[in-house]
């Protein structure tokens, strides 16, 4: 396979992300059902998870490429309203400064949508697991942590992003 150095196209932001996830889920659902029959639940979820993680990393790279002056906590915070569009997320800010962005999600229409579509068993793959891998593509200096999700049955999701200092060891290093 040839090494494609062509820059990825910028993300299409005309459709809200909630609506985009609905369209994706409608396509994925019958494929996932067939994969479960053919390979079993564990293998189907593993394949689906891998594909979605790769897509999230690429999406992060595409968003980062739009930042003319480079990425930062501030630029990352500035794109968060895209995920909130259509009242998709109800956010409670916790902390934001040059190196930290923390917030709680008190309502998640992504989780509600997947539940309503009968996709609760893979909702975490379709949305929640994208969060950490998106930042891998957006800015590898960023770290992400979350201890609970609404999708997993908690009262809220607790998002914590931190920009590592230059002297800190990179992720996986």
BARO-996561 format. One record per residue (C-alpha): residue in one letter; y negated, z, x. Coordinates in nm, 4 decimals, decimal comma. Example, Ala and Ser with C-alpha at 12.3 -4.5 7.8 and 13.67 -1.06 7.14 Angstrom:
BEGIN
['a'; [0,4500; 0,7800; 1,2300]] ['s'; [0,1060; 0,7140; 1,3670]] 
//
This chain:
BEGIN
['x'; [0,0000; 0,0000; 0,0000]] ['x'; [-0,3392; -0,0968; 0,1391]] ['x'; [-0,5947; 0,1723; 0,2160]] ['x'; [-0,8628; 0,1197; -0,0483]] ['x'; [-1,1986; 0,2280; 0,0896]] ['x'; [-1,3896; 0,1018; -0,2117]] ['x'; [-1,5982; 0,3790; -0,3633]] ['x'; [-1,4766; 0,5012; -0,6987]] ['x'; [-1,7008; 0,4069; -0,9897]] ['x'; [-1,9321; 0,6787; -1,1176]] ['x'; [-1,7954; 0,8875; -1,4036]] ['x'; [-1,8609; 0,7487; -1,7519]] ['x'; [-2,0579; 1,0191; -1,9267]] ['x'; [-2,1246; 0,8367; -2,2520]] ['x'; [-1,8311; 1,0111; -2,4190]] ['x'; [-1,8295; 1,3893; -2,4199]] ['x'; [-1,5533; 1,5513; -2,2192]] ['x'; [-1,4060; 1,7241; -2,5260]] ['x'; [-1,3700; 1,3883; -2,7002]] ['x'; [-1,2330; 1,2324; -2,3790]] ['x'; [-0,9690; 1,5063; -2,3562]] ['x'; [-0,8706; 1,4428; -2,7199]] ['x'; [-0,8169; 1,0719; -2,6506]] ['x'; [-0,6203; 1,1524; -2,3352]] ['x'; [-0,4073; 1,4074; -2,5226]] ['x'; [-0,3294; 1,1578; -2,7997]] ['x'; [-0,1981; 0,9185; -2,5352]] ['x'; [-0,0174; 1,1849; -2,3327]] ['x'; [0,1557; 1,3568; -2,6268]] ['x'; [0,4164; 1,0885; -2,7072]] ['x'; [0,4741; 1,0221; -2,3366]] ['x'; [0,5261; 1,3931; -2,2746]] ['x'; [0,7678; 1,4183; -2,5698]] ['x'; [0,9762; 1,1310; -2,4269]] ['x'; [0,9660; 1,2817; -2,0773]] ['x'; [1,0981; 1,6130; -2,2166]] ['x'; [1,3928; 1,4330; -2,3781]] ['x'; [1,4668; 1,2266; -2,0674]] ['x'; [1,4044; 1,4837; -1,7919]] ['x'; [1,3692; 1,8278; -1,9502]] ['x'; [1,0632; 2,0434; -2,0094]] ['x'; [1,0272; 2,1693; -1,6518]] ['x'; [1,0396; 1,8231; -1,4922]] ['x'; [0,8123; 1,6742; -1,7608]] ['x'; [0,5525; 1,9458; -1,7027]] ['x'; [0,5807; 1,9128; -1,3262]] ['x'; [0,5153; 1,5367; -1,3376]] ['x'; [0,2353; 1,5731; -1,5896]] ['x'; [0,0760; 1,8549; -1,3885]] ['x'; [0,0868; 1,6557; -1,0657]] ['x'; [-0,0722; 1,3502; -1,2271]] ['x'; [-0,3478; 1,5545; -1,3911]] ['x'; [-0,4256; 1,7445; -1,0696]] ['x'; [-0,4638; 1,4152; -0,8822]] ['x'; [-0,6920; 1,2813; -1,1560]] ['x'; [-0,9024; 1,5999; -1,1449]] ['x'; [-0,9476; 1,5759; -0,7679]] ['x'; [-1,0574; 1,2145; -0,8026]] ['x'; [-1,2992; 1,3073; -1,0818]] ['x'; [-1,4460; 1,5752; -0,8557]] ['x'; [-1,4945; 1,3177; -0,5802]] ['x'; [-1,6667; 1,0819; -0,8227]] ['x'; [-1,9070; 1,3514; -0,9392]] ['x'; [-1,9767; 1,4568; -0,5787]] ['x'; [-2,0535; 1,0978; -0,4835]] ['x'; [-2,3396; 1,1041; -0,7356]] ['x'; [-2,5116; 1,3906; -0,5528]] ['x'; [-2,7605; 1,2149; -0,3237]] ['x'; [-2,8429; 1,5335; -0,1279]] ['x'; [-2,4911; 1,6735; -0,1139]] ['x'; [-2,3057; 1,9259; -0,3253]] ['x'; [-2,3809; 2,2940; -0,3713]] ['x'; [-2,3322; 2,5725; -0,6220]] ['x'; [-2,6590; 2,4580; -0,7837]] ['x'; [-2,5428; 2,0960; -0,8249]] ['x'; [-2,2083; 2,2142; -0,9554]] ['x'; [-2,3789; 2,4461; -1,2069]] ['x'; [-2,6009; 2,1561; -1,3147]] ['x'; [-2,3012; 1,9493; -1,4301]] ['x'; [-2,1357; 2,2311; -1,6287]] ['x'; [-2,3201; 2,1374; -1,9519]] ['x'; [-2,1088; 1,8201; -1,9612]] ['x'; [-1,8044; 2,0365; -2,0405]] ['x'; [-2,0054; 2,2302; -2,2983]] ['x'; [-2,1215; 1,9232; -2,4914]] ['x'; [-2,0210; 1,9141; -2,8586]] ['x'; [-2,0153; 2,2956; -2,8594]] ['x'; [-1,6917; 2,2670; -2,6619]] ['x'; [-1,7422; 2,5932; -2,4743]] ['x'; [-1,9371; 2,9076; -2,5540]] ['x'; [-2,0503; 3,0426; -2,2194]] ['x'; [-2,1660; 3,3901; -2,1203]] ['x'; [-2,3409; 3,3748; -1,7804]] ['x'; [-2,2421; 3,6523; -1,5398]] ['x'; [-2,3953; 3,5654; -1,2015]] ['x'; [-2,5498; 3,2693; -1,0236]] ['x'; [-2,7108; 3,2506; -0,6824]] ['x'; [-2,6902; 3,0166; -0,3812]] ['x'; [-2,3253; 3,0993; -0,3113]] ['x'; [-2,1858; 3,2180; -0,6447]] ['x'; [-2,1407; 3,0934; -0,9987]] ['x'; [-1,9658; 3,3235; -1,2447]] ['x'; [-1,9394; 3,2961; -1,6200]] ['x'; [-1,7087; 3,3847; -1,9048]] ['x'; [-1,5986; 3,1399; -2,1701]] ['x'; [-1,5945; 3,3208; -2,5030]] ['x'; [-1,4881; 3,0239; -2,7158]] ['x'; [-1,2927; 2,7201; -2,5991]] ['x'; [-1,2632; 2,4263; -2,8334]] ['x'; [-1,0366; 2,2564; -2,5781]] ['x'; [-0,7764; 2,5301; -2,6391]] ['x'; [-0,8361; 2,5091; -3,0147]] ['x'; [-0,7952; 2,1317; -3,0065]] ['x'; [-0,4689; 2,1376; -2,8077]] ['x'; [-0,3300; 2,4055; -3,0371]] ['x'; [-0,4221; 2,1972; -3,3427]] ['x'; [-0,2565; 1,8920; -3,1871]] ['x'; [0,0672; 2,0832; -3,1258]] ['x'; [0,0122; 2,0746; -2,7499]] ['x'; [-0,0235; 2,4454; -2,6744]] ['x'; [0,2681; 2,4364; -2,4297]] ['x'; [0,0814; 2,1922; -2,2029]] ['x'; [-0,2808; 2,2771; -2,2844]] ['x'; [-0,3086; 2,4623; -1,9542]] ['x'; [-0,2078; 2,1421; -1,7742]] ['x'; [-0,4411; 1,9220; -1,9771]] ['x'; [-0,7495; 2,1412; -1,9181]] ['x'; [-0,7214; 2,4776; -1,7441]] ['x'; [-0,5499; 2,3637; -1,4260]] ['x'; [-0,8121; 2,0917; -1,3756]] ['x'; [-1,0748; 2,3533; -1,2947]] ['x'; [-0,9506; 2,4483; -0,9484]] ['x'; [-0,8471; 2,0987; -0,8452]] ['x'; [-1,1731; 1,9421; -0,9664]] ['x'; [-1,3611; 2,1478; -0,7080]] ['x'; [-1,1153; 2,0377; -0,4369]] ['x'; [-1,2564; 1,6901; -0,4885]] ['x'; [-1,6128; 1,7991; -0,5595]] ['x'; [-1,6619; 2,0235; -0,2572]] ['x'; [-1,3715; 2,1650; -0,0522]] ['x'; [-1,5997; 2,4487; 0,0655]] ['x'; [-1,5910; 2,5937; -0,2856]] ['x'; [-1,3370; 2,8513; -0,3936]] ['x'; [-1,2323; 2,9119; -0,7513]] ['x'; [-1,0657; 3,2074; -0,9147]] ['x'; [-0,9814; 3,3000; -1,2694]] ['x'; [-0,7590; 3,5822; -1,3876]] ['x'; [-0,7220; 3,4876; -1,7535]] ['x'; [-0,7688; 3,2072; -2,0046]] ['x'; [-0,8116; 3,1737; -2,3771]] ['x'; [-0,5377; 2,9084; -2,3591]] ['x'; [-0,3099; 3,1782; -2,2184]] ['x'; [-0,3939; 3,4188; -2,5019]] ['x'; [-0,6789; 3,6203; -2,3444]] ['x'; [-1,0026; 3,7033; -2,5241]] ['x'; [-1,1997; 3,4943; -2,2742]] ['x'; [-1,1750; 3,2903; -1,9540]] ['x'; [-1,3368; 3,4410; -1,6436]] ['x'; [-1,4624; 3,1703; -1,4086]] ['x'; [-1,5674; 3,2574; -1,0538]] ['x'; [-1,6837; 2,9950; -0,8054]] ['x'; [-1,7928; 3,0811; -0,4531]] ['x'; [-1,9241; 2,8655; -0,1712]] ['x'; [-1,7672; 2,9653; 0,1593]] ['x'; [-1,9939; 3,0128; 0,4575]] ['x'; [-1,9560; 2,7589; 0,7388]] ['x'; [-1,7830; 3,0211; 0,9584]] ['x'; [-1,5076; 3,0928; 0,7033]] ['x'; [-1,1668; 2,9312; 0,7295]] ['x'; [-1,1241; 2,6407; 0,4843]] ['x'; [-0,8731; 2,6545; 0,1972]] ['x'; [-0,5205; 2,5996; 0,3176]] ['x'; [-0,6314; 2,6482; 0,6783]] 
//
